[in-house]
Amino acid sequence: MRQLRVLAALLFVALATIGLGGRALGEQSDKQQQLQQQVNESGAAAQTARSKLVHAQAERQRLDASVADVSARVAAANAELIAAQAEVDRLGFLGVVLQAKADATQKKLSKARDDVRHSALLLYQHGDGADMLGLLDSTDGSGQLVEGKQYMQRVSDKRRGDERRVTRLKAQLQAQQDDVAAQKQSADDARAQAADEAARLEELAAQQQRALAAAAGAVQAENAALDAAVTQQSDSEAALQEESDHIAALAQQAAAAESPAPSESGSNDTGSGGSSTSTGTGTSTFIWPVQGPITSPFGYRTDPVTGGSAFHAGLDIGASCGTPIMAAAGGNVVSAGFNSGGYGNMTLISHGNGLSTVYGHQSAISVSPGQSVSQGQVIGYVGSTGKSTGCHLHFEVRLNGNPVDPRGYL
């Protein structure tokens, strides 16, 4: 009777220890889920920051090219404006020269008319006598004296000839002045257009410079945001690793509490599910939880959601949504429920000897925390909950809480 009471007391302590360990694991699992969610969120924030930085850098490069193009156009427009101004100045000077020629021609014509009037006045005052011979000289430069009437005839002929020449010259000068004026008007118009284009491009260049400065500021800001996001991600991953280490310790305690006492013959029980396990780092005989191809192996990979490099703690096994999921080995359900992090609907089963398995992204769960399951028992169904890109099972094997490659146990 006394031995029965001792055995009952030991059984009570063991059950209490298992219950406390199970609750502790459940609480730690919840905390780990929260930390995993923080890691996922910080990773997504870092990826978003990287995308924004890439966009900002691309925008800055585009503006660099645009500023260079506008600067070249500004230089060309200023050169065109200088050339147009030079043409305006040349035509203006030519117009002044032609006007001076026209004025000189007009003076010649006026002088010829004055000469005729003066000669006529002399003839009127002195009559047609011989005394005119000493007053009037030859009009042709021969030095011979001529009579008044003959002199006046020659003067009149010369005046008419001068007038014809002056008239022709004035017509030519006027045509040249009109042509120069038209060219100068065209040059003025071209200069005005060049000035307007130069002013427009100068303003465009100023706008581009302001945009480039803003883009440089955006790149700096996105760099700072990325640094902050990466730091946050690193802190979240460190916290998750710390929590994972804590869970590993609790898993060891739970496994120790679940281990049966040695029998008098020294043999050990094989576990509640009947699966054969080995101690330490030796392999265990697990069955595949679902049949299908491995779509993503264990180890570092490019995350299909964030696009960054991340450690993949298990195997992704391709299977249709709704496919039954079997327990890889017998054991106790430590956690079963929705993981607010990347696992979605997740089940954690402890198999003893520090070994546990994880089943993620389930569409539905058919077991509860604290429940004992046997190898091959249906524990849930394949889905795509949590951080998932399609129907599959995420399957992990953990040794003392640390993820190991499941292929060494299957």
Secondary structure as the mmCIF struct_conf table of DSSP 4:
data_model
#
loop_
_struct_conf.conf_type_id
_struct_conf.id
_struct_conf.beg_label_comp_id
_struct_conf.beg_label_asym_id
_struct_conf.beg_label_seq_id
_struct_conf.end_label_comp_id
_struct_conf.end_label_asym_id
_struct_conf.end_label_seq_id
HELX_RH_AL_P HELX_RH_AL_P1 ARG A 2 HIS A 126
TURN_TY1_P TURN_TY1_P1 GLY A 127 ASP A 128
BEND BEND1 GLY A 129 GLY A 129
HELX_RH_3T_P HELX_RH_3T_P1 ALA A 130 GLY A 134
TURN_TY1_P TURN_TY1_P2 LEU A 135 LEU A 135
BEND BEND2 THR A 139 SER A 142
HELX_RH_AL_P HELX_RH_AL_P2 GLY A 148 GLU A 258
BEND BEND3 SER A 259 SER A 259
HELX_LH_PP_P HELX_LH_PP_P1 PRO A 260 SER A 263
TURN_TY1_P TURN_TY1_P3 GLU A 264 SER A 265
TURN_TY1_P TURN_TY1_P4 SER A 272 GLY A 273
BEND BEND4 THR A 279 THR A 279
TURN_TY1_P TURN_TY1_P5 GLY A 280 THR A 281
BEND BEND5 PRO A 289 VAL A 290
BEND BEND6 GLY A 292 GLY A 292
STRN STRN1 ILE A 294 SER A 296
BEND BEND7 PHE A 298 PHE A 298
STRN STRN2 GLY A 299 THR A 302
TURN_TY1_P TURN_TY1_P6 PRO A 304 THR A 306
BEND BEND8 GLY A 308 GLY A 308
STRN STRN3 SER A 309 HIS A 312
BEND BEND9 GLY A 314 GLY A 314
STRN STRN4 LEU A 315 GLY A 318
TURN_TY1_P TURN_TY1_P7 CYS A 321 GLY A 322
STRN STRN5 PRO A 324 MET A 326
BEND BEND10 ALA A 328 ALA A 329
STRN STRN6 GLY A 331 ASN A 339
TURN_TY1_P TURN_TY1_P8 SER A 340 TYR A 343
STRN STRN7 GLY A 344 GLY A 352
TURN_TY1_P TURN_TY1_P9 ASN A 353 GLY A 354
STRN STRN8 LEU A 355 ILE A 365
TURN_TY1_P TURN_TY1_P10 PRO A 369 GLY A 370
STRN STRN9 SER A 372 VAL A 373
TURN_TY1_P TURN_TY1_P11 GLN A 375 GLY A 376
STRN STRN10 VAL A 378 VAL A 382
STRN STRN11 GLY A 383 GLY A 383
BEND BEND11 GLY A 386 LYS A 387
BEND BEND12 THR A 389 CYS A 391
STRN STRN12 HIS A 392 LEU A 399
TURN_TY1_P TURN_TY1_P12 ASN A 400 GLY A 401
STRN STRN13 ASN A 402 VAL A 404
HELX_RH_3T_P HELX_RH_3T_P2 PRO A 406 GLY A 408
TURN_TY1_P TURN_TY1_P13 TYR A 409 TYR A 409
#
